[in-house]
Amino acid sequence: MRTKMIGLALIVAVLVGGFGWHAVDVAATNKFPYQAKVGTAVLNIRSEPSLQASVVGQLKSGDVVTVTEEDDDGWVQVKRNKLSGYAAGYLLNKSSGGQAASSAPTGGKVGTSPGSLAVVTADSLRIRSGPGTGYKTIGSLKQGDQVTVTGSQSDWLKIRTPGQVNGWVSKDYVDKGEVQVQHASSGTGIRGKLIVVDAGHGGSDPGMIGTTYETKEKTLTLSTAEYLRQELQRLGAKVIMTRTTDVKPELSERVQVSESNRADAFVSIHYNSSVKQTSGTLTFFYSDKKDRPLASAIESQLDRSGIGLRSNGLSFGDLYVLRENDTVATLVELGFLSNAKDESIVRGSSYQRNAAAAIARGVADYFN
């Protein structure tokens, strides 16, 4: 599926009034980098500082980004987690400092011994490379995120995130976390769940055709979907496929399979394309509340499982099989057929099996 399908049109709006957002960690500065908050419903992030440039991802209102530079035309270069690109600067609200918070420091009691849990109380909290504001920012957390404490120094905690990011945060903006039972991806929570596996394209629609080996996307999606079916069934799930042969169900038919069977989750398999030499996987969601937790669980497994291609993280996708689906749904792009290296890797059955296994573990994590 081509990346030009990712984006919505850039919403152009003049923002009036303040958002009541104040910094909590460092003094105000006009120097780069600085943090800013998205002030429009949907913000397109583009590959270049131009409205004609391709959309590489989207952010929603309230998301916090790091701004690294700004040009004379008002375009800013931004980064949030693994997403980076350019955005219209007037659609962002600049922070006067390090973290965004809706309240004063909580000063909650939090365990400092290794293995203790802590939960973020600020709207947004920077993760730094060392115990102080002079160290560079290497990530961020949002309110409610839970982390594991691995050490402490003065007013700073050394932490590890669920995504395996290691760094330091201020004690002032975390509180004692709740003890949670950790489940291995044994399939206990997924057992008996009905999962719809959708192999993208098919029949008269080949999807993307590889630029080096002329690999047809429809062939890869079907074989990968079959591997995913096997993995999910091994974990105890029930599986329905939207297609098992070289046919092309309409998009509405794919959604109907999910809804008519009252499925517990819908996973659509695709391979990507770009005019640039982009590489790696990308996991899409439509509804932040309904779909994002499933997409996040799958992306986390793809990211840390060493399948052979790096994860490009999560992205909002205004895609029919997600948008029109009442079932929890995600769409996973498993590599770029426009990239010779990616195409060479994804053609192999070992890659497809490993990717399918990672997706299945992600689905199990979601239900656990």
Secondary structure, DSSP 8 states (H G I E B T S, - for coil): -BGGGS----------S----EE-SS----SSSEEEEE-SSEEEEESSSSTTS-EEEEEETT-EEEEEEE-TTSEEEEEETTEEEEEEGGGEEE-SSS-EESS---------STT-EEEE-SSEEEEESSSSTTS-EEEEEETT-EEEEEEEETTEEEEE-TT--EEEEEGGGEEE--------SSSTTTTT-EEEEEE--BTTB---B-TTT--BHHHHHHHHHHHHHHHHHHTT-EEEES-SSS----HHHHHHHHHHTT-SEEEEEEEEB-SS---SEEEEES-TTTTHHHHHHHHHHHHHTT-SS-EEEEEE---HHHHT-SS-EEEEEEEETTSHHHHHHHTSHHHHHHHHHHHHHHHHHHH-
